[in-house]
Amino acid sequence: MANEISVTIGASVTNGYLKQTSATQTRQFTQTTARAGSICQDVGTSEEAVSFGDGVPGYIVATNLDTTNFVSLRFVSAGANAIKLEANGGQACFNLGSGVSLYAIADTAACKVKFDWYNV
């Protein structure tokens, strides 16, 4: 089979005179190994590795479940904050490169972050 994974992305902003829209696009990808999972990790204010157990994530959808604090994601330990997950359901969807680890750090207080992952 082919095109087992579908990712849809789009965005728009309306702020006074500023009106900008990116067209919603759906891309499909082939999954060579039929594996997927979901974890909910408590992320503290000290950097920690995101643990996918035996999973080998490719596509990841990260969702911040905290209502007050944001969470930053990093691709190397003690590295720069690469992705910001805003409070109240802030999300990011990305394809994690082979052999790359994922690290998370909460801003002010511990947060629950849900990671849905799909092998590619």
N, C-alpha and C positions, 0 to 999 in steps of 0.2 A: 504494500500500500504506500501511498504518499500523501503529503499534506495533512498529517494527523493533528498538528498544532496550528491554531489560528490565533493571531494577535491583532487586535484592533486598537488604533491610537488616533486621537484627534484632540484639538484644543481650540478654545476661543476666548477672547477677552473683550469686554465692553466696559470702558472706563472714561466717562465724559465723551470727548471727541475721538478717543482712541477706540477703534473697532478693528480687530484682527482675528482671522480664523485660519487655521490650517485644516485642510481637507481631511476628513476621517478616512483612514486607509486600513485595510485588512490585508495582512500578509500571512501566508501559510508556509509551514516548514515541515519537513519529513522527520519523523522520530525513528531512529534506528533501533533503539531499545525501548520497549514498552514499559516505562517506569515513570511514576510521578508520586508526589507526596506533599504533605502539608505539616508544618510545625508551627507552634506558637512558643516563642522564646521570651523570657523575661530579660530585658536588656538594661543593665545598670549604667551608672555614670562613669565607670571605668571600662575601657575598651574590652570587648570580648569577641571571640570567634563565634560565628554562626555555625551551629552544628547540624548538618543534614544527615547524620548517622551514616548508614551505608549508601545513601543516595549520592548520585553524581549529577548535580543540577546543571542544566543548560539555561533554559528560560526560567526566570524567577519573577514572581509578583510579590513585592514586599508591601505590607500594609501596617501602618502604625495604629494600634488600637487604643492608645492613650488619648484622653480628651484635653490634656493640658500641655504636654511637653513634646518637643520634636526629637527625632532620632537621626543620627548621621551614620551613613554606611561608608566603609573604606575598603579598598582593595589590597592594601598592605598594612601590616601592623604598625601602629604609630604614624601612619601616613596621613595625607590630607583628607579631609571630609569630601567625598566625591558625590554623594547623593544625600539629599535632605528629605526626610519623611515628616511632613508637617503633622501637627496634632489633628485629632478628629478624622482619622481615616486617610491621611496622606499616603499616596501610593507611588510606586515606581515599578516599571517592567523593563527588564534587561536580560541580555544573554550573557551569562558569566563565562568567560573564556576558560578553556581547558587548563587545569592546574592552578587556577586563581582561587585564593581563599577570600572569604567575605568576613568583615569585622563590623561590629555595630557599637555605638556609644550613645547613651541617652543624654539629653541636655542638662536637666536640673534634677530629675528624679527618675527612678526605674520605670520602664514602659514595657508593655507587652507588644510584640511585633509578630505578625503572622507572615510566614514565608511559604507560598505555594510554589512548587518547583516541578519541572518537567525535563526528563532526559531528552537529549536531541540525538 
